[in-house]
Amino acid sequence: MKFNIKPLSIKTKLTLFFAIFSLAILGIMWISQVLLLETTYNNKKKNDLIFLGEEITANLDSSDLNILINQKSFGNNNNIYLLNQNGMVLLPIEIASTSNNFLRSNLFNAMITNLNNVDDDVVIYKLKDESTSYVYCAKLIYNEETVYLYINSPLEPVKQTIALLSYQLLIITAIVILLSMVLAIIFSNNISKPVVQMSKAAKKLAKRDFNVVFVGSSYKEINELAETLNYTKSELMKSDDMQKQLIANVSHDLKTPLTMIKAYAEMIRDLNGDDKVKRKKNTNIIIDETDRLAALVNDILNISKAGTGLDNFEKKEENISEIVMGIIEKFGVLEEYKSYKFIIDVDTDLFSICNKEKMEQVIYNLIANAVNYTGDDKKITISLKEFKDYIRFVVIDTGKGIPKELLENIWDRYYRSVETHKRPIKGSGLGLSIVKSILNAHGFNFGVDSIVGSGSSFYIDFPKIID
């Protein structure tokens, strides 16, 4: 049986995070300051004793040994003696010169016993009868005699210190937990509030309410998210408007040929009778309008396929020069009967990797676009030239040109020029969008340069095949 666990909110997660973090810090403080305080203190005391013993041993032959022992004794509250084998004090001299110059027998015996229990000449132990002291003993050679270095270092009582620290930590724990909860609520509200607002705005946007505004906050990431969502909203608005335009434009394009087909079909039925010439003329018009409808439907299907990634095509090595010249030949009738001037500068045998069918469609659409929009001189320049790393195909018209702010829009599938051109090439107005989809699928560089009043230049960069 599966359980669907709802994800936690930002506010809840932040509160839990602060609580866990605070408890972790407090736990470390409790362990280090209370539970480990005595152990840490004892270890430090032992290390200090070892260092002190090694320092005195290193200065055993020094003339200032007595001064060093006195300094380390009085300055650090230590009892330091250099003893002979009978427990008599040799150093410091101030004690050796008195009548009480023997180490107490129980302390001396404990020292000898502990030294005999280890293989080393150095031992550290706690006095059994004085658990508040650590003793360092070392068996040494001094003035060619066996002597003992005895250091007694008292331990400060830490039980009261631990009790005091525990009390303080209890107060600090309560304050930290309370403070962490307050900060968690403040921070979580500060972070979650704009996210919640954006979530509500996004739900309105999903219902096509384009009046929503995504507001950021003092956090960089949330500001970037707000900017992205506002950009998405503007693109959706643009897409929505263009879809409405497309529906209107396509409806208009469909309505005109359908009206023509119906009218000429009725004319054949009612008026032409057996007049073969009129019947042929009218049926040709019906066929032309039907072809126009078919072309429009095909363009829309091509756009849909390219947009959804359903049009998977094979790419291989192709002769781009032959493709371009083959398409140019189809436009030869315009040069012969419609006074168009095609200026052609195409290098031969230039090869690239592409899909031949799709490239024919791209080149046809670009030349057809130039035919539809070129100037009154009806001049169109077509070139295909080889450069170092690529092959560039260019189509130039002499039309009115395109304003700089509209250059990006001409590739959009929903964009339609406000101008009407009566040219011999029939089209759906979707040609450049198809060009963009195919070239993007190939990964080719392409673009347009245009000067208002001087025409436009469309180009494609085909990758060269490097041997």
Order of alpha helices (4+ residues) and beta strands (2+ residues): alpha-alpha-alpha-beta-beta-alpha-alpha-beta-beta-beta-alpha-alpha-alpha-beta-alpha-alpha-beta-beta-alpha-beta-beta-alpha-beta-beta
